[in-house]
Amino acid sequence: MTTARPRARLLASTIATVQELGVNAAGLTELLKRSNASRNSLYQHFPSGKGQLVETATRIVSRVVHSHLSVMAERLASTPSVDQWLDELFAFWREPLESSEYRLGSFMMAAALDELDPAVQAAAGQAFTDWTARLADGLVAAGIEATTARPLAGLLLSVIEGAIVQSRALESSQPFVDAHGQLRILLGHHLAHG
């Protein structure tokens, strides 16, 4: 039981630190300090070091987001309103951003930009691919043509990632408000004509 605790702390602090600082700025010393873990613990659980730790964290974040997107994809076909559906979809990213006073950004975007570690970047790419596919399945189930659903799912994710970046820079949730208004129109159109 005790061996899992440092590993869990390392992963949790890595996720939060990367969200705040990005992969490259989240140095090993900072990760160890924030996780209250020793260098020995790091190498015991992640023998390849920081790269393996960040790659593992990327896969965990991927699964957590995929779970949220799965729930949202299943709800789309029976949602009472696109407004409500978008509110729930966005809340997953918007609420932590607001509660951190716009300090915690997108972990996956930070991982995707980690050009120094191809394994981390590849894990982020796989996450975006999996998320897009899952969301596209939900759009198809809601009546949208498959040829439209995949690019529309990709657009939704791109808008979310972009809204996170803009919200951090502006220290405001206005980008989510703007995205909500425009995506409501776009999704409404496709759902009505699917």
The 8 nearest C-alpha neighbors of each residue, nearest first, counted from 0:
[[1, 2, 3, 4, 5, 6, 7, 8],
 [0, 2, 4, 3, 5, 6, 7, 40],
 [3, 1, 4, 0, 5, 6, 40, 44],
 [4, 2, 6, 1, 0, 5, 7, 8],
 [3, 5, 7, 6, 1, 2, 8, 0],
 [6, 4, 8, 7, 3, 36, 9, 2],
 [7, 5, 9, 3, 4, 8, 10, 44],
 [6, 8, 4, 10, 9, 5, 3, 11],
 [9, 7, 5, 34, 11, 6, 10, 12],
 [10, 8, 6, 34, 12, 7, 11, 13],
 [9, 11, 13, 7, 8, 12, 56, 14],
 [12, 10, 8, 14, 13, 9, 7, 15],
 [11, 13, 15, 34, 9, 14, 10, 16],
 [14, 12, 10, 16, 11, 15, 17, 9],
 [13, 15, 11, 17, 12, 16, 18, 10],
 [16, 14, 18, 12, 13, 17, 19, 11],
 [15, 17, 13, 19, 18, 14, 20, 12],
 [18, 16, 21, 20, 22, 19, 14, 15],
 [19, 17, 106, 104, 103, 15, 16, 105],
 [18, 20, 103, 16, 17, 102, 104, 21],
 [21, 19, 17, 24, 16, 25, 18, 22],
 [22, 20, 17, 109, 24, 23, 18, 25],
 [23, 21, 17, 25, 24, 109, 113, 110],
 [22, 24, 25, 21, 26, 113, 20, 115],
 [25, 23, 20, 26, 21, 22, 17, 16],
 [26, 24, 22, 23, 20, 17, 21, 16],
 [27, 25, 29, 28, 24, 30, 23, 22],
 [26, 28, 30, 29, 31, 49, 25, 32],
 [27, 29, 31, 26, 30, 32, 25, 33],
 [28, 30, 32, 26, 27, 31, 33, 25],
 [31, 29, 27, 33, 32, 28, 13, 34],
 [32, 30, 34, 36, 28, 29, 33, 35],
 [31, 33, 29, 35, 30, 34, 28, 36],
 [34, 32, 30, 35, 31, 12, 29, 36],
 [33, 35, 9, 8, 31, 36, 12, 32],
 [36, 34, 32, 33, 31, 37, 8, 5],
 [37, 35, 31, 34, 5, 40, 38, 32],
 [36, 38, 40, 39, 31, 41, 35, 32],
 [37, 39, 41, 40, 42, 36, 31, 43],
 [38, 40, 37, 42, 41, 43, 36, 44],
 [41, 39, 43, 37, 38, 42, 36, 44],
 [40, 42, 38, 39, 44, 43, 45, 37],
 [41, 43, 46, 45, 39, 44, 40, 48],
 [42, 44, 40, 41, 45, 46, 39, 38],
 [45, 43, 42, 41, 46, 40, 6, 52],
 [44, 46, 42, 48, 47, 41, 43, 51],
 [47, 45, 42, 48, 43, 44, 41, 51],
 [48, 46, 45, 51, 50, 49, 42, 52],
 [49, 47, 45, 46, 50, 51, 42, 52],
 [48, 50, 52, 51, 53, 27, 47, 45],
 [51, 49, 53, 52, 48, 54, 47, 116],
 [50, 52, 54, 49, 53, 47, 48, 45],
 [51, 53, 49, 55, 50, 54, 45, 56],
 [54, 52, 56, 50, 55, 51, 57, 49],
 [53, 55, 119, 57, 51, 56, 52, 50],
 [56, 54, 58, 52, 57, 53, 51, 59],
 [55, 57, 53, 59, 54, 58, 10, 60],
 [58, 56, 54, 60, 55, 59, 61, 53],
 [57, 59, 61, 55, 56, 60, 62, 54],
 [60, 58, 56, 62, 61, 57, 63, 55],
 [61, 59, 63, 57, 62, 58, 64, 56],
 [60, 62, 58, 126, 59, 64, 63, 65],
 [61, 63, 65, 59, 60, 64, 66, 58],
 [64, 62, 60, 66, 65, 61, 59, 67],
 [63, 65, 67, 66, 61, 62, 60, 68],
 [66, 64, 62, 68, 67, 63, 130, 61],
 [65, 67, 69, 63, 64, 68, 62, 70],
 [68, 66, 64, 70, 69, 65, 71, 63],
 [67, 69, 71, 65, 70, 66, 72, 64],
 [70, 68, 72, 66, 71, 67, 65, 73],
 [69, 71, 67, 73, 68, 72, 74, 66],
 [70, 72, 68, 74, 73, 69, 67, 75],
 [73, 71, 137, 69, 134, 74, 75, 70],
 [72, 74, 70, 71, 75, 137, 69, 76],
 [75, 73, 71, 72, 77, 76, 78, 70],
 [74, 76, 78, 72, 77, 73, 141, 71],
 [75, 77, 141, 74, 78, 140, 73, 137],
 [78, 76, 75, 74, 79, 141, 73, 80],
 [77, 79, 75, 80, 74, 76, 84, 81],
 [80, 78, 77, 81, 83, 84, 82, 75],
 [81, 79, 82, 78, 83, 84, 77, 85],
 [80, 82, 84, 83, 183, 85, 187, 78],
 [83, 81, 80, 85, 84, 86, 183, 179],
 [82, 84, 86, 80, 81, 85, 87, 79],
 [83, 85, 81, 87, 86, 82, 88, 80],
 [84, 86, 88, 82, 87, 83, 89, 81],
 [87, 85, 83, 89, 84, 88, 90, 82],
 [88, 86, 90, 84, 85, 89, 83, 91],
 [87, 89, 85, 86, 90, 84, 91, 71],
 [88, 90, 86, 91, 87, 92, 93, 85],
 [91, 89, 93, 87, 94, 92, 88, 86],
 [90, 92, 89, 93, 88, 94, 87, 95],
 [93, 91, 90, 89, 94, 95, 96, 163],
 [92, 94, 90, 96, 95, 89, 91, 97],
 [93, 95, 97, 90, 96, 92, 98, 91],
 [96, 94, 98, 97, 93, 92, 99, 103],
 [95, 97, 101, 93, 99, 94, 103, 98],
 [96, 98, 100, 94, 99, 95, 101, 93],
 [97, 99, 95, 100, 96, 94, 101, 93],
 [100, 98, 101, 96, 97, 102, 95, 103],
 [99, 101, 97, 98, 102, 96, 170, 103],
 [102, 100, 167, 96, 99, 97, 170, 103],
 [101, 103, 99, 19, 100, 104, 167, 96],
 [104, 102, 19, 18, 96, 101, 99, 105],
 [105, 103, 18, 19, 163, 102, 106, 96],
 [104, 106, 108, 107, 18, 109, 163, 160],
 [105, 107, 18, 109, 108, 17, 110, 104],
 [108, 106, 110, 109, 105, 123, 111, 57],
 [107, 109, 111, 105, 110, 106, 112, 160],
 [110, 108, 21, 106, 112, 107, 111, 22],
 [111, 109, 107, 113, 112, 108, 120, 123],
 [112, 110, 120, 108, 123, 109, 113, 107],
 [111, 113, 109, 110, 114, 108, 120, 22],
 [114, 112, 110, 115, 111, 120, 116, 22],
 [113, 115, 116, 112, 117, 120, 111, 119],
 [116, 114, 113, 117, 23, 120, 112, 119],
 [115, 117, 114, 118, 119, 113, 120, 50],
 [116, 118, 120, 119, 121, 114, 115, 113],
 [119, 117, 121, 120, 116, 122, 54, 50],
 [120, 118, 54, 122, 121, 117, 116, 110],
 [119, 121, 111, 117, 123, 118, 122, 110],
 [122, 120, 124, 118, 123, 119, 117, 125],
 [121, 123, 125, 119, 124, 120, 118, 126],
 [124, 122, 126, 120, 111, 121, 125, 107],
 [123, 125, 121, 127, 126, 122, 120, 128],
 [124, 126, 128, 122, 123, 127, 129, 121],
 [127, 125, 123, 129, 61, 124, 128, 130],
 [126, 128, 130, 124, 125, 129, 131, 123],
 [129, 127, 125, 131, 126, 130, 132, 124],
 [130, 128, 126, 132, 131, 127, 125, 133],
 [131, 129, 127, 133, 132, 128, 65, 126],
 [130, 132, 134, 128, 152, 153, 129, 133],
 [131, 133, 135, 129, 130, 134, 128, 136],
 [134, 132, 136, 130, 135, 131, 129, 69],
 [133, 135, 137, 131, 136, 72, 132, 152],
 [134, 136, 148, 149, 138, 132, 152, 137],
 [137, 135, 139, 133, 134, 138, 140, 132],
 [136, 138, 72, 140, 134, 135, 139, 73],
 [137, 139, 135, 141, 140, 136, 143, 148],
 [140, 138, 143, 136, 142, 141, 137, 145],
 [141, 139, 137, 142, 138, 136, 76, 143],
 [140, 142, 76, 138, 139, 143, 75, 137],
 [143, 141, 139, 193, 140, 190, 144, 138],
 [142, 144, 193, 139, 138, 148, 141, 190],
 [143, 145, 147, 146, 193, 148, 139, 142],
 [144, 146, 148, 147, 139, 143, 149, 135],
 [147, 145, 144, 148, 149, 150, 143, 151],
 [148, 146, 144, 145, 149, 150, 151, 143],
 [147, 149, 145, 135, 151, 138, 150, 146],
 [150, 148, 135, 152, 151, 147, 153, 146],
 [151, 149, 153, 152, 148, 147, 154, 146],
 [150, 152, 154, 148, 153, 149, 147, 155],
 [153, 151, 155, 149, 135, 131, 154, 150],
 [154, 152, 150, 156, 151, 131, 155, 157],
 [153, 155, 151, 157, 152, 156, 158, 150],
 [156, 154, 152, 158, 153, 157, 151, 159],
 [157, 155, 159, 153, 158, 154, 160, 152],
 [158, 156, 154, 160, 159, 155, 161, 153],
 [157, 159, 161, 155, 156, 160, 162, 154],
 [160, 158, 162, 156, 161, 157, 163, 155],
 [161, 159, 157, 163, 162, 158, 156, 164],
 [162, 160, 158, 164, 163, 159, 157, 165],
 [161, 163, 159, 174, 165, 164, 160, 175],
 [164, 162, 166, 160, 161, 165, 104, 167],
 [165, 163, 161, 167, 162, 166, 168, 160],
 [164, 166, 168, 162, 167, 163, 169, 161],
 [167, 165, 171, 169, 163, 170, 172, 168],
 [168, 166, 101, 170, 164, 165, 169, 163],
 [167, 169, 165, 166, 170, 164, 171, 101],
 [168, 170, 166, 171, 167, 165, 172, 173],
 [171, 169, 167, 166, 101, 168, 172, 100],
 [170, 172, 166, 169, 173, 167, 174, 101],
 [171, 173, 166, 175, 174, 176, 170, 93],
 [172, 174, 176, 175, 171, 177, 166, 169],
 [175, 173, 177, 162, 176, 172, 166, 178],
 [176, 174, 178, 173, 177, 172, 162, 179],
 [175, 177, 173, 179, 174, 178, 180, 172],
 [178, 176, 174, 180, 175, 179, 173, 181],
 [179, 177, 175, 181, 180, 176, 182, 174],
 [180, 178, 176, 182, 177, 181, 175, 183],
 [181, 179, 177, 183, 178, 182, 176, 184],
 [180, 182, 184, 178, 183, 179, 185, 177],
 [181, 183, 185, 179, 184, 180, 186, 178],
 [184, 182, 186, 180, 181, 185, 187, 179],
 [183, 185, 187, 181, 182, 186, 188, 180],
 [186, 184, 182, 188, 187, 183, 181, 189],
 [187, 185, 189, 183, 188, 184, 182, 190],
 [186, 188, 184, 190, 185, 189, 183, 191],
 [187, 189, 185, 191, 186, 190, 184, 192],
 [190, 188, 192, 186, 193, 191, 187, 143],
 [189, 191, 193, 187, 192, 188, 186, 143],
 [190, 192, 188, 189, 193, 187, 186, 142],
 [191, 193, 189, 190, 188, 143, 142, 187],
 [192, 143, 190, 142, 189, 191, 144, 188]]
